[in-house]
Structures are given as C-alpha cells and as structure tokens.
Amino acid sequence: MKFTIHTYGCQMNVRDSEAVEALMLAAGHEKAAGEDDAEIVIVNSCTVRQKAEEKAVGKSGNLIAAGKITGMMGCAVKRMGADIFKRLPKLHFAVGPRAFGLIPKIVADGKYPVLELGEDAVPMGMDAHTETSWQSFVTVLLGCDNRCSYCIVPDVRGHEYSRPAREIIAEVSQLAKRGVKEVCLLGQSVLRYGVRNKAWDDYAGEAFPRLLRELSAIDGLERIRFTSAHPKGCTDELISVYRDCPKVCRHLHLPVQSGSDRILAEMGRRYTREEYLAAVKRLRDLDPEFSVTTDVIVGYPGETEEDFEDTRSLMQEASFDNSFIFKYSPRPGTRSAALLDDVPQEEKERRDQVLLADQEARGLMRNKRLVGTRREVLFEGPSKRKADRYSGRDGGNRIIVWDRPEDCSGDLRLGEKLTLEVIDAHPQILVGRPV
C-alpha cells in the first residue's frame, strides 16, 4: 500500500517519522508521491502547544473525510489517550511516541480501530533510517525527568531512558558507511544521557562526553551536533570534549526560559540566573565565537515587568546568537496550568516583540564580528530564499549563503565541505564567497 506521513513538532518527531517510514518500506509498503496518491496517511502529532495539537487533529479529520486510512502517532495521542476516538470517531489507529514501531503490524492486521500508547516501552525500530540524506538524526535519550512546571513532555514521552552506547555507536558507524556526514544526537535533555540508567557497561564517568569522544573516532563522519541541553550538563568534561574533538560542533542550544530567579524557581528549572550565565561563560572562554542559542517564554503566570526586564538583561549579557521566543500558554495536566494565567495576551505580544527586536540587533552585532573570517561549511543546496545562491552551515550552525556560479558543470555534492570567506552579515545569515 502507498503511504505518506505528515509531521508536526520538534526534531524528535521528525526522527520518529523517519523511523516509521523506514519500517513501512521494510514491510513492503510504497512511499506515495503525495497525499492524494496515498492510501494510508499517518499524522505525527505535537502537544507542546494547543495550536500544534489542534493542527494535527484537524488534519486527521480532513484525511478521514477524504476516505484515507488515517493513523495518528506522537505526543498528542499519549496526552488524549482513548479520548482521541471521541474527537475522531473514525480514526483507524493511534499510537503513542513509544509505540511507533507497531505501526507496520497494525496496518498488516487491518483490524481497526487500534490504540497503543506504549507507556515507557523502548520503541522498536529506533535505529531504522531511510537512505536519502547526508545528515541524520539519532535518538540517544528517550523521555524526560526534569518536570518543569509548564512542560507536558514528561507526561507524553515518559521517563528517561538512555540507549546503550554500543547501539548508538553501531548505528552511527552504519550511517557513516552509507555516506552520512553529519549526525545530530537527540534527547529532550540530552546532557542527562546515562543519568537514570547505565549507558556503558564499563564506565562510571560522565556518559555523554564519553559517547561524543567515541563517535568522534568514526571514519567518514564530519560533524556531530546534539540538542537540547541544560546548564547543569555544561561540565568541565563536556568543555574538554569541545576542546579535544573538532568534529563536535561548537554550537549549543541551551534553553534559559527566563532571566528572573523567581520565575526560574517557579518553573522548576533547577538553576539560577548566575549559574546559567556561568555555563555560557565556560563555553565562550573556550571560544569567543562559540554559538549559543536559546528558548525563552514570555508571560509566564505572575511574570512582572521587573521579571521581564531580568530576562531581557540576561539575554543581552549572554549575547545569544539566536533566540526562539514563545508566548506562554497553559497545557492540561502541568503544574503551571493550575496558576492564574494573568499576563494579558497583548502584553505577551509586546514582550515577544521587544525580545525579537533585541535579538535582531544582537544577532547582527555578533555576525558582523565574523566578517573577514573564514568558515568551513557543509553544502546544503540552493538557498531557500534565492535560487541563484547556495547555502550551507558552519560548525556554529550559522547559515552562510554565496552566489551560485554561472557554470555549474562542476556542481557541489550535498554535504561536501568547502571554505568560505565571510563578506557580509545579516541578523540571521552570513554572506560568503568560496576561498
């Protein structure tokens, strides 16, 4: 049967969808050219924000109405459980984020409706990959035990589970043999790899830095990235890996959420403003060009103007290379959902715009410092905005574009490494020319 997958949400969902695609192909199904051509459509859902969940539910309803065999997977399924069939009575199957490996069997059986939540199971087929790219996501840590007050992820993705290091090393080795140049290691709080369960049979030190060192030794692999991080994991051992292993990219996505100690305590983030800034300093002491990006929530319940200004000043002091700003919205079942959502929507919008404007200025300032430097990039193809330009990323995850030559007879291969000199800077991108 022909199938297609619609994915909403984070990189974890993107990776899960890729695994399901690989499992469906291995089971003898065919990837459809598009939705109209598909007999089976699987919607991979997100529930971090209500809007994302509604999009997935709405899409599934439209597919059911069009007569498609429709399944939902992912975080929204786990949150809603059996209630999903009240929202979508004709949905054929629904599987949680730790049960996606069952989808080929569910389709083969054809006995609908089916609900599989997976609980804290380790998904089958986690190492299944398609063969379409020079980049690949690799999941190393499932679930989350941080229990931040606003976050529903621990409820929908379950307790932390660190995959055995030997499995990850074998998986990345196979990817490198197939031509993958860059891997991104995924975990909700990836620096906690090996904390809840043993990841190494013969090692009692910090598990994640050891994993990075082992992966750095794999022939053919050019770059290693990982996301997302927590300040508590920015240890001396991690810094030593950045220093010793050039394949580990000097970029860290380090969500801060707030610059107010009071709000951070309310959120249950387990660090102070001072501790967060100390983590950033350790990275920048190693390399002033080290790229640090972050997530911030504005309008958390009880956030005052003073709290907001604390966030604004922290962002300036940390000098983030990029920031992703989110307006607070309560999620059912989280601790913060019981609090009064007392910051007016208009004020959330204002604070959002203030931080975005600050980041535009800050991003331009940091990028201008790179004009005249040489950056090593991996080629990603034509620029998304201008077809007459090429695009790639440096080790700091910065997008660099350059003019496509008129003679493309010796065109670049995707993932090919080249050196560019930066000749211009914008808040979000750099402009370069090949050296």
N, C-alpha and C positions, 0 to 999 in steps of 0.2 A: 504494500500500500504506500501511497505517496503521503509524505508528512511535511509539516513546517512548524517552526517554534517561534513564538513572539516572546521577547524577554523585556521585562521591566526591572529597574533597580540597579543594584551595585555589581561590582566585578565578580562577587561570589555567585550571583545569579547568572552572569554571563558564562562563567566557568561551568556551572551546573548544566546549563543549556547545551554547552558544547559536549559534555559527557553524555547527555541524553541523545544528542544527535549521533554520536559515535556508536552508542549502544543500539539505537534503532537501525542504523546502517548495518551493523554486525548481525542483527536479527533478520536481515533480508529486505528491509523496507527501503524505499527510494526517497531521496530528498526532492521535494516539489520545487518547481521554478518559482512559485509564489503561492499566496493564499488561495487564489481562485483555482489553482491546479491541484491543491491538496485535498486528500480525503480525510486526513487526521490533522488537527491543529492543536498544539499544546501551548498553553499560555503560562509562562513562568512569572509568578506574581511577587510583588513587593508590598510590605505593610508598614514600612518605617514612617510613612505619612499617609493620611487618609486619602489624599488625592491620588497617590500611586495605586492604592488598593482599589479605589473606585474605577480607575482606568482599566485594570486587569479584569474586574468583574464585568464592566460594561463591554469590553472586547469579547469576553467569553459569551456573553448573552447574544451579541450580534452574530457570532460564529454558529451558535446553536440554531438561531433563527434562519441562518443560511443553509442549514442541513448538514453541517460538518460534524464528524465525530470529534467532540471537543473535550479536552482534558485540561485541568489546571494543576500546576505544581507550585512549590515555593512557600514563602513565608505567610502570605495571606491565607493559604489553605490551613496551615497549622494554627493560625490565630482563630479562624472561624470554626474549624472542626466540622462536625456534622451540619452546622448551621449553613454551610455553604450551599447545601442542597435545598435549603429554604429560599436562598437568594436566587439560585439557578436550578430549578427542579429537574430540568432535562440535561444537566451536565452529566457527561458519561463517566468521567473518573476524576479524582482529586487526590494528589499525593503531597505530603509534606516535604521539606527540604532535605530530610534524611532518608527519604524513601524513593527518590527518583530512579534508582536502579531497577525498581519493579515495573516501570512503565512498559518495556517490551513484552513482559509476561502478561500484564493486564490487557494489552492490545491483542496479544495472541489468543487469550482466553475469550475475549469478546463478551464477557458477562458483566454488563453494566447495570446500575451504577456501582462504582467501587470507591471506597475511601481508605487510604493508607497514610497514616500520619508519621509513622517511623519512630516517634519518640526520640530516644537518644541512640538509636541504631547507627552504626557506621555504614554509610551508603555503599552499595555495590557499584562497581564501575567507576570509582573515583579517579582511576588512572587512565580512563578511556579518553582518547583525543582524536579529533579529526586531523586531516593532513593538508591543511590549507594555508598555513601561515608560518612566517619566520619568528613570530612571537607566540608565547603561550603562557596561560595562567596555570599555576599548580597550587592546589589547596594543601596546606600543611597543618592548619589548625581549624577544627570544627567548633562551632558554638562559642559561647562567651559566659564567663562567670563574674564579670565586673559589676553588673546590676546597677548601672547608672539610672537615676530616678526617672528620666524621660524616655528611656530606650526599651523597646519591646523585643529586641533581638534575642536576649537570653530565653525568653518565653517561646519564641518560634524556632530558634535554631538549636536550643538545648544546651546542655553542659559542655564545657570544653573537652575536646579530645584531640590529642596530638598524634598525628600519624607516625608510625615507626620511621626513624630516619633512613633505614636501609631501603624502605619502599620509595621514599621521596628521591633518594639518590639514584635508584634504578630507573625511576620514571624520567627524571631529568636527563640521565645518560641516554635513554632511548630517544628522547626528544632531540637532543643534540645530534645524534646519529642521523636523524631524519631532516636535519638542516635548520632546526630552531636555533636562533642566535641569542634570543633574549627571553628569560623567564621572569614572571612576576609571582612571587610566593604570596599566597592569600591566607588571611586569618582575621577574624573580627578584631582581635587584639594580638597581632602576630608575635610580638616580643614575649608573650606568655607561653610560647611553644615549649613544651616539655615541663610545664609547671604542675599541671594536675595529674598527668600520667607520664610514665617513663617513656622517653623517645629514643634513648640509646641504651643498649644492653651493657655497655662497658664504660660509661662516662657519667660522672656525677656533677660536672660543672654546668655552666650555662649552656643550655641545649641549643638555642637558636644561633648564637655566634659560632658554635661548633658546626652546625649544619651549613652555615654560609661558607665556612672555610672548606668543607668537603665539596660543596657544589662548585666552588671556585676552581677546583682542580680538574674539572671535567673538560676534556678536549672539545673544541668546536664552539663551546658556549662563550659568548662575548660579554653579556651583561646579566646581572642579577638585580632585580628590584623586589620590593616587598611592601605590603600595606595591609592594615593600618597599624599605627604604632601608639604606644602610651609612654609618657615621660618616665615612668618607673623603670622602663626597659632600656633607657639610654645609659647603660653602664659603661665602665671603663673597658670591659671585654668587648662590647659592641664597637666602641670607638677604635679599639685596636684592630678589629676586622676591617673597618673603613680604611685605616692606615695601611694595613698589610695586603689587602686584596683588591687590586684595581678593577676587577670585574664587578664588585659590589658598588652600585651606583651611589654617588654622593647626593642623594635626594631622600628626604624622609617626610612622609605625610604624618603629621603629629597633631591630631585634633586637640584644641585647647578648650573650646566651647564657651568659656567666659574668662575675663581677666579679674573678676571680683572673687576674693577669697570666700566671702559669704555665699555667693551663688555657687561656687565650686563645691563647697561643703554641702549645700542643699542638693546639688546634683549627685553627690556621692562619687566625685571624680578621683578622690584619694591622692590629691596633690594640691599644693598651694601655688599661688602666682609665682613666688620666689623659686620654688622647685622646678616649675615649668621653664622659667627663663634660664635657670641654671643648666637644664638639659639642652636648650638651644645654644647656650654659650659653649658647652663642651663640643658641639658639632662645629660651630663656627671657629672655635680656637684651632681645631684641626685644619679647617679650610674656610677662609672668609667667603668663598664662593659657594659653600655648601648650600644646597637649595632646600629650604624648609617651607612646606605648605601646611595649611590647617583648615579645620572646620570650626565655625562659630555659630552659636544660637543666640538670637536676639529676642527679647520679650519673654524670657522665662518667667513663670509666676513670681511676683514680688520684685522683679528687676527694676531698680530705681534709676534715675538719671545718673546718680553717682556710680552705681554698678556698671552702667553702660560706659561711662567715661573711663572707668578702670579697664574695661575690655579694650576700648579704643587705644588707651595709652600702652597696654601690653602689646597690642598688635604693632604699634609703632616701634616699641623697644625691641621686639623680636624680629622686626624687619622681614616679614614673611615675603617669600617670592610670589605666592599666590594664596588666596583665601576663598573658601566657599562658605557663604553666609546663608543661614537658614532661619526663617521666622518660626518661632516656637508654635507647635500645635500638639495638643494632648493626644496620647494614644491609650485606648482602653486597656486597663489592667496594670498600667505603670504607676509608680508611686506618685509621680507628679500630676497624674490625672485627677487625683483627689484634691489638688490645690486649686484655688481660685485663679482662673486664667485672667488676671486683672490688668494686663497691659493692653490697651486698646489696639485694634488692628492698624489704625492709622499711625500710631506711634511705632509699632513694629516695622511698618513700611518705612518710616522716616529713619529709624536706626539702621535698617538694612541698607538704605541708600547712602547714608553717611559712611558706613564701613566700606561699601563698594567703591565710593569715590576716593576714600583714603587709600584703598588697595591699588586703584588705578595709578595714583601718584607714586605710591611706594614701589609698585612693580616697574614703572618706567624708570625710577631712580636706580633701582638695582640692575635693571637690564642695561642702562646707559653705561654703567661701570664696566660692562663686558665688551663694549665697542673697541675694536682693535685687537681683541684676544682671538686665539684660535681654538675652535671647539671640534671635538670628534663626534660625529653624528652617525646614526644608522638610518639609511634611506627608507622612507615610509611611503613614497609615491607622490603623485601630484598634490599640491596644496588644496585643501577643501574649499578655499575661497577663490583662488585664482588658478585656473588650469594651466597657465603658462609659467607657473612656478612649481618647483619641487619642495618637498617638506621632509624634515627629519627631526630627531630629538637628540640632545646631548645627554651626558650622564646625569645632569641635574633635572632631567625631564622637561627641559625648556624646548619649545618648538622653534625651529630655525627654518626659514624659507629662503630660497635662492632662485634666480632666473633659470628657467629651463633653456638649454642651448638650442639654437635653431636646427643644428644637425644632431639628431638623436640616434644615429646609426649605432653608436656605442653606448646605448642607454644603460642606466644603472639597474642592478638587480635589487629587489626588495630585501632589506636587511644588510645591504652592502655598506661597509664602513668607509667614510671619507672625512677629510678635514676641511673645515670652513673657517674663513676669517669673518668675524662679525663686523659689518659696516654700518648698521643702523639698528635702532632699538625702539620698540613699542611696549606698552604695558604688559601685553600677553605674549608677544612673539619677538624674535630676533630676526634680522635680515643678514644674510651672509653671502659670501662668494667662495667658490672652491679654490683651495690653495693648490 
